[in-house]
Amino acid sequence: MTPEPSALFGEPGVGWTALLWAPLFALAGLLAELATGGPVHWLAWILVAVGLVAITVPWVYARRRYLSLEVTPDGYRQGRETLEAARITEVLEDEGTPVGARVLGGGWTIPKKHGAVGLKLDDGVYVRAWAKDPDALREALEDLVRARTTES
């Protein structure tokens, strides 16, 4: 889920490099055993590395699927939800989103360590988009709305 070349803004959710944590942890354990001069459990550390990678793959996949976002000239994709550019009529200021506005992307709340950006849609509904860098997301969505209104 790398951003398209035409993307105005994008966040992948998490990188696949997170899968390197498990082998590095196992290597640190192996090196600790080598440094202490005791028995070295080669097979155990290989199994630890493989096991940790096996449980990390679904975590990375889920974060890339549900926490990724992308703003393109065609619209906005937040997790598993997509909005056409024509549906977004206004990007709201920081405090402009009404309480109880629906969160985009299929979740109940905005994920931790993410900031909200309020949007008004063409049917008058208010929603909340979110990103790790909400200011960059706001700017990209404002550019999207501005480009669409100058086309019309």
C-alpha positions as CSV (number, residue, x, y, z in Angstrom):
1,M,0.0,0.0,0.0
2,T,2.6,2.5,-1.0
3,P,1.1,5.8,-2.1
4,E,0.4,6.2,-5.8
5,P,2.7,8.6,-7.7
6,S,-0.3,11.0,-8.2
7,A,-1.1,10.9,-4.4
8,L,-1.3,14.3,-2.7
9,F,-0.7,12.7,0.7
10,G,-0.4,9.2,2.1
11,E,0.4,7.3,5.3
12,P,1.0,3.5,5.1
13,G,-0.1,2.6,8.6
14,V,3.2,0.8,9.3
15,G,6.2,-0.4,7.3
16,W,7.1,-4.0,6.6
17,T,10.4,-3.3,8.2
18,A,8.6,-4.0,11.5
19,L,9.2,-7.6,10.7
20,L,12.9,-7.1,11.3
21,W,12.3,-6.6,15.0
22,A,11.8,-10.4,15.7
23,P,15.1,-11.6,14.1
24,L,17.0,-8.7,15.7
25,F,15.6,-9.7,19.1
26,A,16.6,-13.4,18.5
27,L,20.0,-12.3,17.4
28,A,20.5,-10.2,20.6
29,G,19.5,-13.3,22.7
30,L,21.9,-15.5,20.7
31,L,24.7,-13.0,21.1
32,A,24.1,-12.8,24.8
33,E,24.4,-16.5,25.1
34,L,27.7,-16.4,23.1
35,A,29.0,-13.6,25.2
36,T,28.3,-15.4,28.5
37,G,30.1,-18.5,27.4
38,G,27.3,-20.9,28.3
39,P,25.5,-23.3,26.0
40,V,24.2,-21.7,22.8
41,H,20.7,-22.7,21.9
42,W,20.8,-22.1,18.1
43,L,17.6,-23.9,17.3
44,A,15.7,-22.2,20.0
45,W,16.7,-18.7,18.8
46,I,15.8,-19.6,15.2
47,L,12.4,-20.8,16.4
48,V,11.9,-17.7,18.5
49,A,12.7,-15.5,15.4
50,V,10.4,-17.5,13.1
51,G,7.6,-17.5,15.8
52,L,7.8,-13.8,16.4
53,V,7.8,-13.1,12.6
54,A,4.7,-15.3,12.3
55,I,2.7,-13.4,14.8
56,T,4.0,-10.0,13.6
57,V,2.9,-10.5,9.9
58,P,-0.9,-10.3,10.7
59,W,-0.3,-7.3,12.9
60,V,1.6,-5.5,10.1
61,Y,-1.0,-6.5,7.5
62,A,-3.9,-5.2,9.7
63,R,-2.2,-1.9,10.4
64,R,-1.4,-1.4,6.7
65,R,-5.0,-2.2,5.8
66,Y,-6.9,-0.3,8.5
67,L,-4.5,2.6,9.4
68,S,-3.4,3.6,6.0
69,L,-4.7,6.6,4.1
70,E,-4.3,8.3,0.8
71,V,-5.4,11.5,-0.8
72,T,-5.5,11.5,-4.6
73,P,-7.0,13.8,-7.2
74,D,-9.9,11.3,-7.4
75,G,-10.7,11.2,-3.7
76,Y,-9.7,10.1,-0.2
77,R,-9.2,6.6,1.1
78,Q,-9.1,6.1,4.9
79,G,-8.6,2.5,5.9
80,R,-11.3,0.5,4.3
81,E,-13.5,3.5,3.3
82,T,-13.2,5.7,0.2
83,L,-14.8,9.1,-0.5
84,E,-15.0,10.6,-3.9
85,A,-13.5,14.0,-4.2
86,A,-16.8,15.5,-5.2
87,R,-18.4,14.4,-1.9
88,I,-16.0,16.6,0.2
89,T,-17.4,20.2,0.2
90,E,-15.4,21.7,3.1
91,V,-12.4,21.0,5.3
92,L,-13.2,22.3,8.8
93,E,-11.0,24.2,11.2
94,D,-9.6,22.4,14.2
95,E,-12.6,22.9,16.5
96,G,-15.3,23.0,13.7
97,T,-16.4,19.4,13.8
98,P,-19.6,18.7,15.7
99,V,-19.5,16.3,18.6
100,G,-20.6,12.8,17.5
101,A,-19.4,13.1,13.9
102,R,-18.7,9.7,12.4
103,V,-15.1,8.6,12.2
104,L,-14.0,7.6,8.7
105,G,-12.3,4.3,8.1
106,G,-14.7,1.9,9.9
107,G,-13.5,2.5,13.5
108,W,-15.4,3.8,16.5
109,T,-12.8,6.3,17.5
110,I,-9.7,7.9,16.1
111,P,-6.7,5.7,16.8
112,K,-4.2,6.8,19.5
113,K,-1.3,9.0,18.3
114,H,-3.5,10.3,15.4
115,G,-5.1,13.7,15.0
116,A,-8.6,14.5,13.6
117,V,-9.5,16.6,10.6
118,G,-13.2,17.5,10.2
119,L,-14.9,17.3,6.8
120,K,-18.3,18.4,5.6
121,L,-19.8,16.2,2.9
122,D,-22.1,17.1,0.0
123,D,-25.2,15.7,1.9
124,G,-24.5,17.9,4.9
125,V,-23.1,15.1,7.1
126,Y,-20.0,15.9,9.1
127,V,-17.2,13.2,9.5
128,R,-13.8,13.0,11.0
129,A,-10.8,12.0,9.0
130,W,-7.5,11.2,10.9
131,A,-3.8,10.9,10.4
132,K,-0.5,10.9,12.2
133,D,0.2,14.2,10.7
134,P,-3.2,16.0,10.7
135,D,-1.9,19.3,9.5
136,A,-0.5,17.7,6.3
137,L,-3.7,15.8,5.8
138,R,-5.7,19.0,6.2
139,E,-3.5,20.8,3.7
140,A,-3.9,17.9,1.1
141,L,-7.6,17.8,1.6
142,E,-7.9,21.6,1.2
143,D,-5.9,21.4,-2.0
144,L,-8.2,18.6,-3.2
145,V,-11.3,20.7,-2.5
146,R,-9.7,23.9,-4.0
147,A,-8.7,22.0,-7.2
148,R,-12.2,20.6,-7.5
149,T,-13.9,24.0,-7.1
150,T,-11.6,25.7,-9.6
151,E,-12.5,22.9,-12.2
152,S,-16.2,23.6,-11.8
